[in-house]
């Protein structure tokens, strides 16, 4: 999922939109990490990188477990600094809309998260997480009884089919494309160019609905990740009879516990209870509060200031997908009463200095730059230890099986770079003093600070870096051109669900090098490509070993991108909001368990 401050990309997954919003952290923390903080981070990483479990019927049967101490009533105020990117499920591929989706939409599956952050894929409107057959090529889902939209219309398999098929139409242009591609290939739109809107459907050999309660997906190869892909907000249900095409983005019909009562574009959104949501059918969500009032005009500094003060309506407020303002971080962290109202954790993003392999052909040069980078200073420019942590590889701590000790470039021992090692490699490569390199960066405060750091570090090893500032809004578009004129650029990437497949495939698959795609380094290694192809057909546990093999080859033997840091998150909520915890799955406050302590 891409996010306003997160995953940006088109084709298959998404990258971190450079500088859309500054990541959080203490801007004064520019030194090396202390042992205590690092130890705790490794513990947190272990908690956030447990394997995902696929739940059966019992695990998918509602209602959701009660939150201890929860009370009904009241309205939670939601602070956000801009309008939602979309409200039509098919268009949702951004984190703010994904959070919002869990309040009003439902899909075939969803992620259930326990108190320790362990994830289980459960049936949402389906009775379980899906039953596979034919070696994983066929998946069958049975719908629960009692699923209705906000107007009381029963949801049937025809609505699920409609939801998938409308993704093929030109009405939908901004959402995920995994399932369409798996069903119909890269040119999936040709299979159903008008979607379901002119009465045509995908053949039963691809997508079948043998009765009102059954949906069957047929793929040409095993798709073990289907239950996780279906849990994406982008595949939430759009009832066929309620679909208003382009207009649906402003007035969607709810299946979840809340529905839209009022929407003022650019100003506010008011949610109230959906009386046709049946808690007995939902094992994930609650309906404790009477509603949510979104104000979409409050910037992060103002949000932080209000929540620190904790007066009036701010006591009932939360940050949605924005973070604590770095400039006020010390006020938050140093005050125990305020700090206890924060949630903290890893985000799924890895910042990396990506090399254009068409121009940067010598691995020794790429390795030299990787060694020379002062990762710790790069983190300090993005808020310090509350905003990021040294990265040893290209897999985030939120991925199953994350290894916190993986560090082939020795960054944990030398967080501010190894200049001598870098100089030795350049000497072996025969690189001349004063060699020019072009570095593209986004015109954000973070991008500008990090540009200076990169330029200074590479000057120490003999390079003349020509820094080229690019507009934030078009940054990824410019570096996403295969024939771009830049040697290096900062990119970020986050998984779409907790699987290495959603990192390695879009970013490092050599068959996906094209304008607008997410393979920004243009890596095209036959061995990596073969490992990707094999891993995609395996069950998650077996696939994980192949993904790790691919990861090691990418980082150690090719080095298309220097790992810099893992992103972290910190958010505030008001003192009257209960049920507050960090969500492993969303990387934000868990929106499913909130209530007001004093309604």
C-alpha positions in Angstrom: 0.0 0.0 0.0 1.3 3.4 -0.8 0.8 6.2 1.5 0.8 9.9 1.6 4.0 9.5 3.7 4.5 6.1 2.5 4.2 3.6 -0.2 4.2 5.4 -3.6 4.1 3.3 -6.7 2.1 2.1 -9.5 2.4 -1.2 -11.1 2.4 -3.8 -8.4 3.3 -2.3 -5.0 4.4 1.0 -3.7 7.3 3.1 -2.5 7.6 5.6 0.2 6.6 8.9 -1.3 9.6 11.0 -0.8 9.0 13.6 1.9 5.3 13.6 1.6 5.4 14.1 5.3 8.4 14.1 7.6 8.9 11.0 9.5 8.9 11.4 13.3 11.6 11.4 15.8 13.8 13.5 18.0 15.6 15.9 15.7 18.2 16.5 18.4 19.3 12.9 18.5 22.2 12.9 16.1 24.6 10.6 18.0 25.0 6.8 18.0 22.3 4.6 19.5 22.7 3.6 23.1 22.7 -0.1 23.9 19.4 0.1 25.8 17.5 1.6 23.0 18.9 -0.7 20.4 18.1 -3.8 22.6 14.5 -2.7 22.9 14.3 -2.1 19.2 15.4 -5.6 18.5 12.7 -6.9 20.8 10.1 -4.8 19.1 11.3 -6.0 15.8 10.9 -9.6 16.9 7.3 -8.9 18.0 6.5 -7.3 14.6 8.0 -10.0 12.4 6.1 -13.1 13.4 4.8 -15.3 10.6 1.2 -14.7 9.5 -1.3 -17.5 10.3 -4.3 -18.4 8.1 -7.4 -18.7 10.3 -10.2 -21.4 10.0 -13.9 -21.0 10.6 -13.6 -20.9 14.4 -11.0 -18.1 14.2 -13.3 -16.2 11.7 -16.5 -16.4 13.8 -17.6 -13.2 15.5 -18.1 -11.2 17.5 -14.7 -9.8 18.2 -13.3 -10.4 21.6 -14.3 -7.6 24.0 -11.6 -5.0 24.8 -11.1 -4.9 28.6 -12.8 -1.9 30.2 -14.4 -0.7 27.0 -17.6 1.4 27.3 -20.1 2.4 24.6 -20.9 5.9 23.6 -19.3 9.2 22.6 -17.5 10.5 19.5 -13.8 10.2 18.8 -12.2 13.3 17.1 -9.8 12.4 14.3 -7.0 14.8 13.4 -5.5 14.7 9.9 -3.9 17.4 7.7 -5.6 16.6 4.4 -8.5 15.0 2.8 -8.5 11.2 2.2 -7.0 10.2 -1.1 -10.1 8.0 -1.8 -13.1 6.4 -0.3 -14.0 4.0 -3.1 -12.4 0.7 -2.1 -11.2 0.0 -5.6 -9.1 3.2 -5.6 -7.6 2.7 -2.1 -3.9 2.1 -2.1 -2.8 4.8 0.4 -2.5 4.3 4.1 -4.9 7.0 5.3 -7.7 5.6 3.2 -6.7 2.1 4.3 -7.2 3.1 8.0 -10.5 4.7 7.1 -11.6 1.7 5.1 -11.5 -0.5 8.2 -14.2 1.6 9.8 -16.7 1.5 6.9 -15.7 -1.3 4.4 -15.4 -5.0 4.6 -13.7 -7.6 2.4 -13.6 -11.3 2.0 -10.7 -11.5 4.5 -9.0 -9.3 7.0 -6.1 -9.2 9.4 -6.9 -10.0 13.1 -4.2 -8.8 15.5 -3.8 -10.0 19.0 -2.4 -8.0 22.0 1.2 -9.0 21.1 0.9 -7.9 17.5 0.6 -11.4 16.0 -1.4 -11.5 12.8 -4.0 -14.0 11.6 -5.8 -13.8 8.3 -9.4 -14.4 9.1 -12.6 -14.5 7.1 -14.3 -11.1 7.1 -17.4 -11.6 5.1 -16.2 -15.1 4.3 -16.5 -18.0 6.7 -12.7 -18.5 6.8 -9.5 -17.3 5.2 -10.2 -19.5 2.1 -9.8 -23.1 1.1 -7.2 -23.9 -1.5 -7.1 -26.9 -3.9 -5.4 -27.9 -7.1 -2.0 -27.3 -5.6 -2.9 -23.8 -4.6 -4.2 -22.7 -8.0 -7.9 -22.7 -6.9 -9.3 -20.9 -3.9 -12.9 -21.2 -2.7 -14.6 -18.8 -0.3 -18.0 -19.2 1.3 -19.9 -16.1 2.5 -21.2 -15.7 6.0 -24.9 -15.3 6.7 -26.2 -11.9 7.7 -23.8 -9.6 5.7 -25.6 -6.5 4.6 -24.8 -3.1 3.3 -25.9 0.1 5.1 -29.2 0.1 3.4 -30.0 -3.5 4.4 -29.3 -5.2 1.1 -27.9 -8.7 1.5 -24.4 -9.2 0.1 -24.0 -12.2 -2.2 -21.3 -13.8 -4.4 -22.5 -11.5 -7.2 -21.3 -8.5 -5.2 -17.9 -10.1 -4.7 -17.6 -10.9 -8.4 -18.7 -7.3 -9.2 -16.0 -6.0 -6.8 -13.2 -7.9 -8.6 -14.5 -7.2 -12.1 -14.9 -3.4 -11.7 -11.1 -3.3 -11.0 -10.7 -4.1 -14.7 -12.5 -1.0 -15.8 -11.2 2.5 -16.5 -13.3 3.7 -13.6 -10.6 2.3 -11.3 -7.1 3.6 -11.8 -5.5 4.1 -8.4 -5.9 0.8 -6.5 -3.9 -2.5 -6.3 -3.6 -4.8 -9.3 -2.4 -8.0 -7.7 -5.5 -10.1 -8.1 -6.5 -8.8 -11.5 -2.9 -9.6 -12.7 -2.9 -13.0 -11.2 -6.3 -13.8 -12.9 -5.7 -12.3 -16.3 -2.0 -11.3 -16.7 -0.2 -8.0 -16.9 -2.6 -6.7 -19.6 -5.6 -7.7 -17.5 -7.7 -4.7 -18.6 -8.0 -6.2 -22.1 -9.8 -9.2 -20.5 -12.7 -7.1 -19.4 -12.1 -3.5 -20.6 -15.5 -2.2 -19.5 -15.5 -4.2 -16.2 -19.0 -5.5 -15.4 -20.7 -2.4 -16.5 -21.9 -3.7 -19.9 -23.1 -7.0 -18.7 -19.9 -9.0 -19.5 -18.1 -11.1 -16.9 -14.9 -13.0 -16.5 -15.4 -16.7 -17.5 -16.1 -19.3 -14.8 -12.7 -20.8 -15.6 -11.3 -17.6 -14.0 -13.8 -16.4 -11.5 -16.9 -18.5 -10.7 -20.0 -17.9 -8.5 -21.8 -21.2 -8.5 -24.3 -20.0 -6.0 -25.2 -16.9 -3.9 -22.7 -17.9 -1.1 -19.7 -19.3 -3.0 -16.8 -17.6 -4.9 -14.1 -19.5 -6.6 -10.9 -18.0 -8.0 -8.9 -20.0 -10.6 -5.2 -19.1 -11.2 -2.7 -20.6 -13.7 -0.2 -21.1 -10.9 -0.3 -21.4 -7.1 -1.2 -18.2 -5.3 -0.5 -18.9 -1.6 -0.7 -15.2 -0.7 -4.3 -14.7 -1.9 -5.9 -14.5 1.6 -3.5 -11.7 2.4 -4.0 -9.9 -0.9 -7.8 -10.0 -0.4 -7.3 -8.4 3.0 -6.1 -5.2 1.3 -8.5 -2.3 1.5 -8.5 -2.1 -2.3 -10.5 -5.3 -2.5 -13.2 -4.4 -0.1 -16.8 -5.1 -1.3 -18.7 -2.7 -3.5 -22.3 -3.9 -3.8 -23.3 -4.2 -7.4 -26.6 -2.4 -7.1 -25.0 0.5 -5.2 -22.1 1.1 -7.6 -22.2 4.7 -8.9 -18.9 4.3 -10.8 -16.8 7.5 -10.5 -19.3 9.0 -8.0 -18.8 6.1 -5.6 -15.6 7.7 -4.5 -17.5 10.5 -2.7 -20.4 8.5 -1.3 -19.5 4.8 -0.8 -22.0 2.4 0.9 -20.8 0.9 4.1 -20.6 -2.7 5.2 -18.5 -2.0 8.3 -19.5 -0.7 11.7 -19.7 2.9 10.6 -21.1 4.9 7.7 -20.7 8.3 6.3 -23.2 10.8 7.6 -21.6 13.9 6.2 -18.7 14.7 3.9 -17.4 18.2 3.4 -14.5 17.9 0.9 -11.3 19.4 2.2 -12.9 20.1 5.6 -14.4 17.2 7.4 -16.0 13.8 7.5 -18.6 12.6 10.0 -19.1 8.9 10.6 -22.1 7.4 12.6 -23.0 3.9 13.5 -24.1 1.6 10.6 -27.2 -0.1 12.1 -27.0 -2.9 9.5 -23.6 -4.1 10.7 -24.0 -7.2 12.7 -21.2 -7.7 15.3 -21.9 -11.5 15.3 -20.5 -11.6 11.7 -17.3 -9.6 12.5 -14.3 -11.1 14.4 -12.1 -7.9 14.0 -14.1 -4.7 14.5 -16.0 -3.1 17.4 -18.7 -0.4 17.5 -18.0 1.1 20.9 -18.2 4.8 20.0 -21.2 6.5 18.4 -19.1 7.9 15.7 -15.9 9.6 14.4 -15.5 13.2 13.5 -12.7 13.8 11.1 -11.2 17.3 10.7 -9.0 17.2 7.6 -7.3 20.6 8.0 -5.0 20.2 11.0 -1.3 20.0 10.2 1.0 17.7 12.2 2.5 20.5 14.4 -0.9 21.7 15.4 -2.1 18.2 16.0 0.8 17.6 18.3 0.4 20.9 20.2 -3.3 20.2 20.8 -2.7 16.6 22.0 0.2 17.6 24.3 -2.1 20.2 25.9 -4.9 17.6 26.2 -7.7 20.1 26.7 -11.4 20.1 25.7 -12.1 18.1 22.6 -8.5 17.1 22.2 -9.0 14.7 25.1 -11.2 12.6 22.8 -8.9 12.9 19.8 -6.4 10.8 17.9 -3.8 11.3 15.2 -4.9 9.2 12.3 -1.9 8.6 10.0 0.1 11.7 10.9 2.9 11.6 13.4 4.3 13.6 16.3 5.9 16.8 15.1 9.7 16.3 15.3 10.1 19.8 16.6 7.9 19.0 19.6 9.3 15.5 20.1 11.3 16.3 23.2 8.2 17.8 24.8 6.4 14.5 24.2 9.1 12.1 25.2 10.3 14.0 28.3 6.9 14.3 29.9 5.8 10.9 31.3 2.1 11.9 31.3 2.3 12.7 27.6 4.7 9.9 26.6 2.3 7.3 28.0 -0.3 8.5 25.5 2.0 7.6 22.5 2.1 4.5 20.4 5.4 3.5 18.8 6.6 0.9 16.5 8.3 0.0 13.2 6.8 1.0 9.9 7.2 -1.4 6.9 9.5 1.0 5.0 13.2 0.8 4.3 15.0 3.9 3.0 17.7 3.1 0.6 20.2 5.0 -1.7 19.3 3.4 -5.0 21.9 3.1 -7.7 21.0 3.4 -11.4 22.7 0.2 -12.6 22.6 1.3 -16.2 25.0 4.1 -15.2 26.7 2.7 -12.0 28.0 -0.5 -13.5 31.0 -1.2 -11.2 29.9 -3.1 -8.0 33.1 -1.9 -6.2 32.0 1.7 -6.7 28.5 0.9 -5.4 30.0 -0.9 -2.4 32.3 2.0 -1.7 29.4 4.4 -1.6 27.5 2.1 0.7 30.4 1.9 3.1 30.9 5.6 3.0 27.3 6.6 3.8 26.9 7.9 7.4 23.6 6.1 8.0 23.3 7.6 11.5 23.5 11.1 10.2 20.8 10.3 7.6 18.5 9.1 10.4 19.2 12.3 12.4 18.0 14.3 9.5 14.7 12.4 9.7 14.1 12.8 13.4 16.6 10.6 15.1 15.9 7.3 16.9 12.1 7.9 17.0 12.0 8.3 13.3 14.3 5.5 12.1 16.9 2.8 12.9 20.0 1.7 11.1 19.3 -0.7 8.2 21.6 -3.7 7.6 19.5 -5.0 4.7 16.5 -4.3 2.5 13.9 -6.3 4.5 12.0 -4.3 7.1 11.6 -5.4 10.7 7.9 -5.9 9.9 8.5 -8.8 7.6 8.3 -12.4 8.9 11.7 -13.8 9.9 13.4 -10.5 10.0 17.1 -10.9 11.1 18.2 -7.9 13.2 21.8 -9.0 13.0 22.0 -9.0 9.3 24.6 -6.4 8.5 26.9 -7.2 5.6 28.2 -3.6 5.4 29.1 -3.3 9.1 26.8 -0.4 9.8 26.0 -1.4 13.4 29.7 -1.2 14.2 30.4 1.9 12.1 27.1 3.8 11.9 28.8 6.9 10.5 30.5 5.2 7.7 33.8 3.5 6.9 35.7 6.0 4.8 38.9 4.0 4.6 37.2 0.9 3.4 35.4 3.0 0.7 38.6 4.6 -0.5 40.3 1.2 -0.8 37.5 -0.1 -3.0 37.6 3.0 -5.2 41.4 2.6 -5.6 40.9 -1.0 -6.7 38.2 0.1 -9.1 40.5 2.8 -10.6 38.2 5.7 -9.9 39.8 9.1 -10.4 39.6 11.9 -7.9 36.9 14.4 -8.8 34.7 11.9 -10.7 31.2 13.4 -11.1 28.1 11.7 -9.9 24.5 13.0 -10.3 22.2 12.6 -7.3 18.5 13.4 -7.5 16.6 14.3 -4.3 13.2 15.5 -3.3 12.7 19.2 -2.4 11.5 18.5 1.1 13.2 19.4 4.4 14.3 15.8 4.9 15.5 15.5 1.3 17.5 18.7 1.4 19.2 17.8 4.7 20.1 14.3 3.5 21.4 15.7 0.2 24.0 17.7 2.1 25.0 14.6 4.1 25.3 12.4 1.0 27.3 15.1 -0.9 29.7 15.7 2.0 30.3 11.9 2.6 31.0 11.2 -1.0 33.3 14.2 -1.3 35.5 12.6 1.4 36.1 9.6 -0.9 36.8 11.7 -3.9 33.5 12.2 -5.8 32.1 15.5 -7.1 28.4 15.0 -6.5 26.1 17.1 -8.7 22.9 17.3 -6.7 19.7 17.9 -8.6 16.6 19.0 -6.7 13.2 17.5 -7.9 9.7 18.5 -7.0 8.2 16.2 -4.4 5.0 15.6 -6.4 6.8 14.3 -9.5 9.9 12.9 -7.8 9.0 9.2 -8.3 7.7 9.9 -11.8 11.1 11.4 -12.8 13.3 8.7 -11.2 10.9 6.1 -12.5 11.9 6.7 -16.1 14.2 3.9 -17.3 16.2 6.4 -19.3 16.7 8.9 -16.4 19.9 10.9 -16.2 20.7 10.2 -12.5 23.3 8.0 -11.0 21.6 7.8 -7.5 18.4 8.7 -5.7 16.8 8.0 -2.3 13.8 5.7 -2.5 11.7 4.0 0.1 9.6 0.8 0.0 7.0 -0.9 2.2 5.3 -4.2 1.9 1.7 -4.5 0.9 1.1 -7.3 3.3 3.6 -9.2 5.6 5.3 -11.2 2.8 8.7 -10.7 1.2 7.0 -11.3 -2.1 5.6 -7.7 -2.0 9.1 -6.3 -1.7 11.4 -8.4 -3.8 9.0 -8.8 -6.7 8.1 -5.2 -7.5 11.5 -3.7 -6.7 14.0 -6.3 -7.8 12.4 -8.4 -10.5 14.2 -7.8 -13.8 11.1 -8.5 -15.9 9.5 -5.4 -14.4 11.9 -2.8 -15.7 9.8 -0.2 -17.4 8.8 3.5 -17.2 6.6 4.0 -14.2 7.5 0.6 -12.6 9.1 0.3 -9.2 12.4 -1.4 -10.2 14.2 1.9 -9.8 17.7 0.4 -9.9 16.9 -1.5 -13.1 18.3 -4.7 -11.6 17.9 -7.7 -13.9 19.7 -10.7 -12.5 18.7 -14.1 -13.9 19.3 -15.8 -10.6 17.2 -13.4 -8.6 14.5 -13.6 -11.3 14.5 -17.4 -11.0 14.3 -17.3 -7.2 11.3 -14.9 -7.5 9.5 -17.1 -9.9 10.0 -20.2 -7.7 9.2 -18.4 -4.4 5.8 -17.1 -5.7 4.5 -20.7 -6.1 5.5 -21.8 -2.6 3.6 -21.8 0.7 4.7 -18.9 3.0 7.1 -20.9 5.2 9.0 -22.5 2.3 8.8 -19.3 0.2 10.5 -17.3 3.1 13.7 -19.3 2.6 13.8 -18.5 -1.1 13.0 -14.8 -0.5 15.9 -14.6 2.0 18.2 -16.3 -0.5 17.2 -13.7 -3.1 17.6 -10.9 -0.5 21.2 -12.0 0.3 22.1 -12.2 -3.3 20.6 -8.8 -4.0 22.4 -7.1 -1.1 25.7 -8.9 -1.1 26.4 -9.9 -4.7 24.7 -7.1 -6.6 24.0 -4.2 -4.3 21.5 -2.2 -6.4 20.6 -0.1 -3.4 22.5 0.8 -0.2 20.3 0.1 2.9 20.1 3.3 5.0 17.4 3.0 7.7 14.2 1.4 8.7 11.3 3.9 9.4 9.6 4.1 12.7 6.4 5.7 13.9 5.2 7.6 16.9 1.6 9.0 17.4 -0.3 10.7 20.1 -3.9 10.4 21.4 -6.0 12.2 24.0 -6.2 11.1 27.6 -9.9 10.0 27.3 -9.3 7.6 24.4 -9.1 4.0 25.6 -8.1 0.8 23.8 -5.1 2.5 22.2 -2.3 0.3 20.9 0.1 0.2 18.0 -1.0 -1.9 15.0 1.6 -4.2 13.5 -0.5 -4.5 10.3 -1.3 -0.8 9.7 1.8 0.7 11.3 -0.5 3.3 13.0 -2.8 3.4 16.0 -5.1 0.3 15.9 -8.4 1.7 14.7 -10.4 -1.3 15.6 -10.4 -1.3 19.4 -11.0 2.3 20.4 -13.5 3.6 23.0 -13.9 6.6 25.2 -13.0 6.1 28.9 -15.6 8.7 29.9 -18.2 8.7 27.1 
